Amino acid sequence: MRDYFEEQLEELHIRLTEMGSLCVKSIEETYEALMSGDRAAAEKIMRRNSAIKQREREIENLSMKLLLLQQPVATDLRVVSAAMKMSTDMERIGNQAAEIAEILLTGDVEIPESKVHIRDMAQATMDMVNRSIDSFIKQDRKLAEQVIQYDDTVDELFLTVRKDLSAGIGSEVRLMDLLMIAKYYERIGDHAVNIAEWVIYSVTGEHPAEEEQK
């Protein structure tokens, strides 16, 4: 029975890794589409969001089976519960990437000099998502904590983009579109932090938010 549980837990890890890879690919392509104006790439991101949602449903179903049929012990229970929470945040990351793609499809985005900071935001959030998933697979608390700490960098980049855009480069609509894109990247970083916090919970039994309240 335990061997079967371990097999199912490994399958859960695989599904989470696949879902994380889809999210990272979408983040990467949002920036590529932003730089090139490639509408086909933006449409691909929109389609991929359906696959991300499907992965979330698969992870939820597998997690529920593990919880209801296998009666996991405390440590395993935390891991499975954290996986469900993480998949929810990854689904939201997919949504944020799709929102960026929709702006690129419906708007007329002009890229000012601040594009370097938006690029850095995209790269930073890709790295955060990658590391947060990796920290879960490895059950690595230190790696999860690095993700949480790196969120300050993304927040600072967002403030820099907002400052650059306040200079009034281009039309008001285009500036708003770019600001929204930067905001979506910032939110993706927030979801990566959520994932990392659930990793810490799965390892320690304590959620960082609860630790801060003590």
matplotlib code that plots the C-alpha trace (Angstrom):
import matplotlib.pyplot as plt

x = [0.0, 2.8, 4.6, 1.4, 1.1, 4.7, 4.0, 1.0, 3.0, 5.6, 2.9, 1.7, 5.3, 5.4, 2.1, 3.2, 6.5, 4.6, 2.2, 5.1, 6.9, 3.8, 3.5, 7.2, 6.8, 3.8, 5.7, 8.7, 6.4, 4.6, 7.8, 8.8, 5.4, 5.8, 9.1, 8.2, 4.5, 3.9, 0.2, 0.5, 2.7, 0.1, -2.7, -0.5, -0.3, -4.1, -4.5, -1.9, -3.9, -6.5, -3.8, -2.7, -6.3, -6.5, -3.3, -4.9, -7.9, -5.7, -3.7, -6.8, -8.3, -5.1, -4.7, -8.2, -7.7, -4.6, -6.3, -9.5, -8.2, -4.7, -5.2, -1.7, 0.3, 0.9, 4.0, 2.4, -0.8, 1.0, 2.7, -0.5, -2.4, 0.4, 0.3, -3.3, -2.7, 0.3, -1.7, -4.2, -1.5, 0.0, -3.4, -3.6, -0.1, -1.4, -4.3, -2.0, 0.1, -3.1, -4.2, -0.9, -1.4, -4.9, -3.5, -1.1, -3.9, -6.4, -4.1, -1.4, 1.5, 4.5, 7.7, 9.6, 13.1, 11.6, 11.3, 14.6, 12.9, 9.8, 12.2, 13.9, 10.5, 9.6, 13.0, 12.7, 9.2, 10.2, 13.1, 10.8, 8.3, 11.0, 12.7, 9.4, 8.5, 12.0, 11.9, 8.8, 10.2, 13.4, 11.5, 14.2, 13.2, 16.2, 15.4, 11.8, 13.0, 15.1, 12.0, 10.2, 13.2, 13.5, 10.0, 11.4, 13.4, 10.3, 8.5, 11.4, 11.4, 7.7, 8.2, 11.0, 8.7, 5.9, 8.4, 9.6, 6.1, 5.2, 7.5, 4.7, 6.3, 3.7, -0.1, -2.0, -3.7, -0.3, 1.2, -1.7, -1.3, 2.4, 1.7, -0.9, 1.6, 4.1, 1.4, 0.6, 4.3, 4.3, 1.3, 3.0, 5.8, 3.3, 1.9, 5.4, 5.9, 2.6, 3.9, 7.2, 5.3, 3.3, 6.6, 7.8, 4.6, 4.9, 8.5, 8.0, 4.3, 4.4, 3.1, 5.4, 2.3, 1.4, 5.0, 4.9, 1.8, 3.4]
y = [0.0, 2.4, 1.7, 2.6, 5.8, 6.7, 6.1, 8.3, 11.0, 10.9, 11.3, 14.3, 15.8, 15.1, 16.8, 19.9, 20.1, 19.9, 22.6, 24.8, 24.4, 25.5, 28.5, 29.4, 29.0, 31.3, 34.0, 33.7, 34.0, 37.1, 39.0, 37.6, 38.6, 42.0, 42.7, 41.3, 42.2, 38.6, 38.1, 34.4, 34.0, 35.8, 33.5, 30.5, 31.8, 32.0, 28.4, 27.2, 28.6, 25.9, 23.2, 24.8, 24.7, 21.1, 20.3, 22.0, 19.8, 16.7, 17.7, 18.4, 15.0, 13.1, 15.0, 14.2, 10.5, 10.5, 12.2, 10.2, 6.7, 6.5, 8.3, 9.8, 10.5, 14.0, 14.8, 13.3, 15.1, 18.4, 17.6, 16.7, 19.7, 22.0, 20.6, 21.5, 25.1, 25.4, 24.3, 27.0, 29.6, 28.2, 28.4, 32.0, 32.5, 31.1, 33.5, 36.5, 35.5, 35.2, 38.7, 40.0, 38.1, 39.6, 43.1, 42.4, 41.1, 43.9, 46.9, 48.8, 48.5, 50.7, 49.7, 52.6, 52.5, 51.1, 47.8, 46.6, 46.7, 44.8, 42.3, 42.0, 41.6, 38.8, 37.0, 37.4, 36.0, 33.0, 32.3, 32.6, 30.2, 27.7, 27.8, 27.6, 24.4, 23.0, 23.7, 21.6, 18.7, 18.8, 19.8, 22.5, 25.2, 27.4, 27.5, 28.4, 31.2, 32.6, 32.9, 34.8, 37.2, 37.8, 39.2, 42.5, 42.7, 42.3, 44.9, 47.3, 46.7, 47.4, 50.8, 51.5, 50.7, 52.9, 55.8, 55.4, 55.4, 58.5, 60.4, 60.2, 58.2, 57.6, 57.8, 57.4, 54.2, 52.6, 53.7, 52.1, 48.9, 48.7, 49.5, 46.7, 44.3, 45.2, 44.8, 41.3, 40.4, 41.7, 39.5, 36.5, 37.1, 37.2, 33.8, 32.4, 33.6, 31.8, 28.6, 29.0, 29.6, 26.4, 24.5, 25.7, 24.6, 21.1, 20.8, 22.4, 22.3, 26.0, 28.6, 31.7, 34.0, 32.2, 32.5, 36.3, 36.6, 34.9]
z = [0.0, 0.9, -2.4, -4.3, -2.3, -3.2, -6.9, -6.7, -4.9, -7.6, -10.2, -8.3, -8.5, -12.2, -12.8, -10.8, -12.6, -16.0, -14.9, -13.7, -17.0, -18.9, -16.7, -17.2, -21.0, -21.0, -19.1, -21.4, -24.5, -23.1, -23.2, -26.6, -28.0, -26.3, -27.9, -31.4, -31.6, -32.6, -32.4, -33.1, -30.0, -28.0, -29.3, -28.3, -24.8, -24.7, -25.9, -23.4, -20.6, -21.2, -20.8, -17.5, -16.2, -17.2, -15.2, -12.2, -12.4, -12.8, -9.7, -7.7, -8.6, -7.8, -4.6, -3.5, -4.2, -2.1, 0.7, 0.7, -0.2, 1.2, 4.5, 4.5, 7.7, 8.9, 6.7, 3.6, 4.3, 4.3, 1.0, -0.7, 0.7, -0.3, -3.8, -4.2, -3.0, -5.3, -8.4, -7.6, -7.6, -10.8, -12.5, -11.6, -13.0, -16.3, -16.1, -15.6, -18.6, -20.6, -19.5, -20.8, -24.1, -24.4, -24.0, -26.8, -29.0, -28.4, -27.7, -29.6, -27.3, -27.9, -26.3, -24.7, -23.2, -20.0, -21.9, -20.2, -16.8, -18.1, -19.5, -16.1, -14.5, -16.9, -16.3, -12.5, -12.4, -14.6, -12.2, -9.2, -10.5, -11.6, -8.2, -6.3, -8.1, -7.7, -4.0, -3.7, -5.6, -3.5, -0.3, 0.0, 2.5, 1.8, -1.9, -1.1, 1.2, -1.6, -3.8, -1.1, -0.6, -4.4, -4.5, -3.3, -6.5, -8.6, -6.5, -7.0, -10.8, -10.9, -9.2, -11.7, -14.6, -13.2, -12.7, -16.3, -17.6, -15.6, -17.9, -20.5, -23.3, -25.9, -25.7, -22.5, -23.6, -24.5, -21.2, -19.3, -21.3, -20.4, -16.7, -16.6, -18.1, -15.5, -12.8, -14.1, -13.8, -10.3, -9.5, -11.0, -8.5, -5.7, -6.7, -6.9, -3.3, -2.3, -3.8, -1.9, 1.3, 0.8, 0.2, 3.6, 5.2, 3.6, 5.0, 8.5, 9.2, 9.8, 7.2, 7.1, 7.4, 10.7, 11.9, 11.4, 13.5, 16.5]

ax = plt.figure().add_subplot(projection="3d")
ax.plot(x, y, z, "-o")
ax.set_aspect("equal")
plt.show()
